[in-house]
């Protein structure tokens, strides 16, 4: 049975150029990179939001939910 598994693995490696285990690890690496990128973008967005909120134009905004002009 191990001989057949080894043969199948070698045939896949020759056809695909990469083994199933290497493909699995490659996908895990990609997922890890995506998670890291999402975390970096989240941090950068938080910085941009803080900078925008500190602008003088934003200081006179009402706190809480805004009331539409038609209802005011």
Residue pairs with C-beta under 8 A, 6 or more apart in sequence:
9 19
9 20
12 19
12 20
13 19
16 23
18 26
52 58
